[in-house]
Amino acid sequence: MGCPSTLSKFAAEFLGTFVLVFGGCGSALIAATFMTDKDFPAGIGFAGVALAFGLTVVAMAYAVGHISGGHFNPAVTLGVTLAKRIGWGDAALYWVAQFLGGIAAGAVLFAVMSGKPEWSVATDGFATNGYGELSPGGFSLLSVLIVEFVLTAIFLFVILGTTDGRAAAGFAPLAIGLSLTLIHLVSIPVSNTSVNPARSLGMAVFGGADALGQVWAFFVAPLAGAAVAGLLYSALFGADDEQIEDNEETAIAAA
């Protein structure tokens, strides 16, 4: 079986990121606090939103993970690249696809929400990430940076560990999806949960000037956490045999 083409990898990362943002943020916007016409609270709440994010990752990792590796997140791509699982050329391609996929999902959700009478970003929000007044629980910038850094690092350790050649095969998408669910359960009240710059930018573009002005924090903290985990994984746990063989082949080809 040949290697996936550049176009296939781009399409897989675009589609996976689109589904992640559309499914996760869509559940927050549409279903989290839904009330029936008889004022019955039929919303899914924080737990439902957390599960929605996890389910999107599981579904898309099984659907297209064999094409691109199923990153759907610029921070994941950075961590995986620093762990020497992919090259910088693929990383750049993935970043473009991921940001475009996130923005496309934000655009579709904005179109959907615009069809709801009396809805507006200013009064109802747009599932954007934020600190201070834009944090669901009013958490400070420092609190948000700490949570986003730590949880993204944990996420990368799970990803690198479950996709290690020494790990049990076939279970990585489940473990990764469940870990993302846990991450959301912890951090939705703090930052509305990012751990993913593409998710943050995709919603902030349509979420107003204040959200866009704070999006830098959701680049800095997740990317820093992912970088630390990517650099530390091999140092702490060693490289798997497949990675060693790939590195040897790369060295031979370069000689």
C-alpha positions in Angstrom: 0.0 0.0 0.0 1.5 3.4 -1.1 1.9 6.4 1.1 -1.0 8.8 1.2 -0.6 11.8 -1.2 -0.1 15.4 0.0 -3.6 16.2 -1.1 -5.0 13.2 0.9 -3.2 14.3 4.1 -4.4 17.9 3.6 -8.0 16.7 3.1 -7.8 14.4 6.1 -6.6 17.1 8.5 -9.0 19.7 7.1 -12.0 17.4 7.4 -11.0 16.1 10.9 -10.5 19.6 12.3 -13.8 20.7 10.7 -15.7 17.9 12.3 -14.0 18.4 15.7 -14.8 22.1 15.8 -18.3 21.8 14.3 -19.3 18.9 16.5 -17.7 20.1 19.7 -18.5 23.8 19.5 -21.8 23.1 17.8 -22.9 21.0 20.8 -22.0 23.9 23.1 -23.9 26.4 21.0 -26.9 24.4 20.1 -27.5 21.7 22.7 -25.7 22.6 26.0 -28.5 24.7 27.5 -31.4 23.8 25.3 -34.9 24.3 26.7 -38.1 22.8 25.2 -41.1 24.9 24.5 -42.5 23.8 27.9 -39.3 25.0 29.6 -38.0 21.6 30.2 -34.1 21.6 30.5 -33.2 19.2 27.8 -29.7 20.5 27.3 -26.6 18.3 27.5 -24.6 20.5 29.8 -20.9 20.6 30.3 -20.6 16.8 30.4 -22.4 16.4 27.1 -20.2 19.0 25.4 -17.1 17.3 26.8 -18.3 14.0 25.5 -19.1 15.6 22.1 -15.5 16.7 21.7 -14.2 13.3 22.6 -16.5 11.5 20.3 -15.5 13.7 17.3 -11.9 12.7 17.9 -12.7 9.0 18.2 -14.8 9.1 15.0 -12.4 11.0 12.9 -9.3 9.3 14.1 -10.8 6.0 13.0 -12.1 7.5 9.8 -9.0 9.3 8.5 -6.3 8.7 11.1 -4.7 6.1 8.7 -4.3 8.9 6.1 -2.7 11.7 8.1 -2.2 10.4 11.7 -5.3 12.2 12.8 -3.9 15.3 14.5 -6.7 17.8 13.9 -4.9 20.3 16.2 -1.8 22.5 15.5 -0.5 21.8 19.1 -0.7 18.0 18.5 1.2 18.5 15.2 3.9 20.5 17.0 4.4 17.9 19.7 4.4 15.0 17.3 7.0 16.8 15.1 9.3 17.6 18.0 9.0 13.9 19.1 10.3 13.2 15.5 7.2 11.2 14.5 6.7 13.4 11.3 8.8 15.9 9.4 8.5 19.7 9.3 7.2 19.7 5.8 4.1 17.6 6.7 3.7 19.8 9.9 3.4 23.0 7.8 0.9 21.3 5.5 -1.1 20.1 8.5 -1.2 23.6 10.1 -2.6 25.2 7.0 -5.3 22.5 6.8 -6.2 22.6 10.5 -6.6 26.4 10.6 -8.7 26.4 7.5 -10.8 23.5 8.8 -11.4 25.3 12.1 -12.4 28.6 10.4 -14.7 26.8 7.9 -16.4 25.1 10.9 -16.8 28.4 12.6 -18.3 29.9 9.5 -20.9 27.1 9.1 -21.8 27.4 12.8 -22.2 31.2 12.5 -24.6 30.6 9.5 -26.6 28.1 11.5 -26.8 30.3 14.6 -27.8 33.3 12.5 -31.0 31.5 11.7 -32.1 31.5 15.3 -34.4 34.5 16.1 -32.9 37.1 18.4 -29.5 35.3 18.6 -26.4 37.5 18.5 -22.8 37.0 19.3 -22.8 40.0 21.6 -25.5 38.7 23.9 -25.3 34.9 23.5 -21.6 34.3 22.8 -20.0 32.0 20.3 -18.3 29.2 22.3 -15.1 31.2 22.1 -12.2 30.7 24.5 -11.3 33.5 27.0 -9.9 34.7 30.3 -11.2 37.3 32.8 -14.6 38.5 31.7 -14.6 36.0 28.8 -13.9 33.0 31.0 -17.1 31.1 31.9 -16.0 31.0 35.5 -14.2 34.4 35.6 -10.8 32.8 35.8 -7.7 35.0 35.4 -5.2 35.0 32.5 -2.7 33.2 34.7 -5.2 30.4 35.6 -6.1 29.9 32.0 -2.5 29.8 30.8 -1.6 27.2 33.5 -4.7 25.0 32.7 -4.2 25.1 29.0 -0.4 24.4 29.3 -0.8 21.5 31.6 -3.8 19.9 29.9 -2.2 20.1 26.5 1.0 18.5 27.7 -1.1 15.7 29.3 -3.0 15.3 26.0 0.3 15.0 24.1 1.7 12.4 26.5 -1.5 10.3 25.9 -1.2 10.7 22.2 2.5 9.9 22.0 2.1 7.0 24.4 -0.9 5.3 22.7 0.6 5.7 19.3 4.0 4.3 20.4 5.0 1.1 18.6 5.1 -0.6 21.9 1.5 0.2 22.8 -1.5 -2.1 22.2 -2.6 -1.6 18.6 -6.0 -0.3 17.7 -7.0 1.5 20.9 -5.3 4.9 20.4 -8.4 6.7 19.1 -10.4 5.6 22.1 -7.8 6.6 24.7 -7.2 10.0 22.9 -10.9 10.7 22.7 -11.5 9.9 26.3 -8.6 12.0 27.4 -10.0 15.0 25.5 -13.4 14.4 27.2 -11.6 14.5 30.6 -9.7 17.6 29.6 -13.0 19.4 28.8 -14.6 18.2 32.0 -11.8 19.9 33.9 -11.4 23.1 32.0 -14.7 24.2 30.4 -15.4 26.5 33.4 -11.9 27.9 33.3 -11.3 28.7 29.6 -14.1 27.1 27.7 -11.3 24.6 26.8 -9.0 25.1 23.9 -5.9 22.9 23.9 -6.2 23.5 20.2 -5.3 26.8 18.5 -7.4 25.9 15.4 -10.5 25.4 17.5 -9.8 28.8 19.2 -9.1 30.8 16.1 -11.9 29.2 14.1 -14.5 30.4 16.6 -12.8 33.7 17.5 -12.9 34.9 13.9 -16.7 35.1 14.2 -16.9 35.7 17.9 -16.2 39.4 18.1 -13.2 41.7 18.7 -12.8 40.8 22.4 -12.5 37.1 21.7 -10.1 37.7 18.8 -8.1 39.9 21.0 -7.6 37.1 23.6 -6.9 34.3 21.1 -3.2 34.7 21.4 -3.3 33.0 24.8 -4.8 29.9 23.2 -1.9 29.7 20.8 0.9 30.3 23.4 -0.2 27.9 26.2 -1.3 24.9 24.1 1.7 25.1 21.8 4.1 25.5 24.8 2.5 22.5 26.6 2.7 20.4 23.4 6.3 21.3 22.8 7.4 20.4 26.3 5.6 17.0 26.0 7.0 16.3 22.6 10.5 17.0 23.7 10.2 15.1 26.9 8.4 11.9 25.8 11.4 10.1 24.2 13.7 11.4 27.0 11.5 9.9 29.7 10.2 6.8 28.0 12.6 6.1 25.2 12.0 5.7 21.5 10.0 2.8 20.1 11.8 0.4 17.7 9.8 1.7 14.7 10.9 5.3 15.4 14.5 4.2 15.8 14.4 2.4 12.4 12.8 5.5 10.8 15.6 7.7 12.2 18.3 5.2 10.9 16.7 5.2 7.4 16.6 9.0 7.4 20.3 9.1 8.5 21.3 6.6 5.7 19.3 8.5 3.1 21.0 11.8 4.1 24.5 10.3 4.0 
